[in-house]
């Protein structure tokens, strides 16, 4: 069976957007990406604020990322 590989990266929250979406600056990159909160973070009401360090699971197709946890 093929296992799904997840590309993880660390980033900092730069801006908060509507609908639990955030603009993230990944470590070692200049451009920003958009990421959304994972379902468990929404379920357990974990707050993410501007300036927080987060772990982002990157989309293999280059779209949005998913915030997996807050550091």
C-alpha positions as CSV (number, residue, x, y, z in Angstrom):
1,X,0.0,0.0,0.0
2,X,1.1,3.5,-0.7
3,X,1.3,5.7,2.3
4,X,0.5,9.4,2.0
5,X,3.6,11.5,2.6
6,X,3.0,14.8,4.4
7,X,5.4,17.7,4.0
8,X,5.7,19.6,7.3
9,X,7.2,23.0,7.8
10,X,7.4,25.5,10.6
11,X,6.1,29.0,10.1
12,X,5.0,32.2,11.9
13,X,1.5,33.6,11.7
14,X,1.6,37.0,10.1
15,X,-2.1,37.9,9.5
16,X,-5.5,36.5,10.6
17,X,-8.1,36.2,7.9
18,X,-11.8,35.3,8.1
19,X,-13.1,31.7,8.4
20,X,-10.2,30.5,10.5
21,X,-7.6,31.1,7.8
22,X,-4.2,32.7,8.3
23,X,-1.3,34.1,6.3
24,X,1.9,32.3,7.3
25,X,5.5,33.0,6.6
26,X,7.4,29.8,6.4
27,X,11.0,29.6,7.8
28,X,13.6,30.3,5.2
29,X,11.1,31.7,2.6
30,X,10.2,35.3,1.8
31,X,6.7,34.8,0.3
32,X,3.6,34.2,2.4
33,X,1.1,31.3,2.1
34,X,-2.4,30.9,3.2
35,X,-3.2,28.1,5.7
36,X,-6.4,27.0,7.5
37,X,-6.9,25.4,10.9
38,X,-7.1,21.6,11.1
39,X,-10.4,20.1,12.2
40,X,-9.1,19.0,15.6
41,X,-7.8,22.5,16.4
42,X,-11.3,23.9,15.5
43,X,-13.0,21.1,17.6
44,X,-11.0,21.8,20.7
45,X,-11.1,25.6,20.2
46,X,-7.3,26.0,20.1
47,X,-6.6,29.7,19.5
48,X,-3.9,30.8,17.1
49,X,-2.7,34.4,17.3
50,X,-0.5,36.7,15.2
51,X,3.1,35.9,16.0
52,X,2.5,32.3,17.0
53,X,4.9,29.6,15.7
54,X,2.9,26.9,14.0
55,X,3.5,23.6,12.2
56,X,2.0,23.6,8.8
57,X,1.3,20.5,6.6
58,X,1.9,21.6,3.0
59,X,-0.4,20.7,0.2
60,X,1.5,18.6,-2.4
61,X,-0.2,20.5,-5.2
62,X,0.9,23.9,-4.0
63,X,-2.4,25.2,-2.7
64,X,-3.2,26.1,0.9
65,X,-1.5,24.6,3.9
66,X,-3.1,23.1,7.0
67,X,-2.1,24.3,10.5
68,X,-1.5,21.0,12.4
69,X,-0.4,22.4,15.8
70,X,0.7,25.5,17.7
71,X,4.2,25.5,19.1
